[in-house]
């Protein structure tokens, strides 16, 4: 399998994260996959934003869940960009997508879009939450899923298998050879995050991971040469 480079919220190191501008830049840079985050608005729209509130990444304040899509659209998400909905991203870029969901409600909303638009081959679904992974797997036959781990132990592998995930996306600052070996034994693909420096890249290549999530497009250009 080729080493994958995954654009973290697009290319958030150089463009406003989780915006169409960032996703288009990631595609133009040749990153293999675009990663994004999904939340539900007050009126049930599947919007693309990382945090549960809008404070950090827009000029607004307050929880996403307490705002309608119209209210979210009125916000500046950076450099004049608007908060996109998931289907806008699907139409704006051709790249494969890794969509992170935060809960079962988002899993159900995403499942509806995936089934209606036949996205099983294009969209991999990731989450920190085992139950969200299990739910999307139940609702969308054949969907590829990934369990994310930030502070994790060796049980991350068992959890991934139990949830039906095919991949683990793991914080490289917590990653150990023991976990890598356990994941390989369970036939899981392993993606490391966040890989933003050459030292980070050397680590994930030395551990023979399957790919890296990065904030910067330069990782794509240098990754093939780093042993």
C-alpha positions, 0 to 999 in steps of 0.5 A: 500500500502506498504511503497516504498523506491526509490533509488535516482540515484541508491544509490548516497550516496555511489556510483557514481550517475546514473551509472550501478554500482549505480543501481546494488547496489540499487537493491542488497540493496533491494530498491523497485524502482530505480530513474534515469534521462534522457537527449538526446545526440547530436545524439539522444541517451537517456542517463542517467545523471542528469545535463544538462552538464557533468561537475559535474559528469564526467571528461569532460566539456560541455552540454550533448546536444552538445556531441554525445554518443561516446563522452559521452562514453569516459568520466569517470562518477566515479570509471571508470564507463561510462555514460549509456544509458537507455536501458543498465539500463533496461538490467542491473537490474530487479527493477522497474524504475522511469525515470525523463525526462526534456522536451518534446523531452525526453518524445518522445524518452522515449515513443518510448522505452517504447512502443517497450519494453512494459515497462508500468508496469515497468517504471513510468515517472516523471518530474518537467515539466507538459507538459512533463508529459502530453506528455508521457501520450498522447504517452504511454497509461496507463503509470504511471506518477509523477509530481515533486515539489521542490518549490511548493504551494498547486497548485501542486495538481491541476497541477498534476491532470491536467497533468494526473499524479497519483503521486506527488514527493515532497521536504519534506523541503517544504511539509505541511499538507495542501498539503498532505491533498489536494493530498489525496483528489485528490487520488494522491500517495505522495513520499517524497524526499530526505530522508537521516536521521532518522528524515527525515524518521520519518517525512514522516512516520508521514505524512503517505506518500507512500514512500521516495526517498533516497541516502542511502540504510539504509533507506530501512532497517530502514523504516519499523520500524519507526513510 
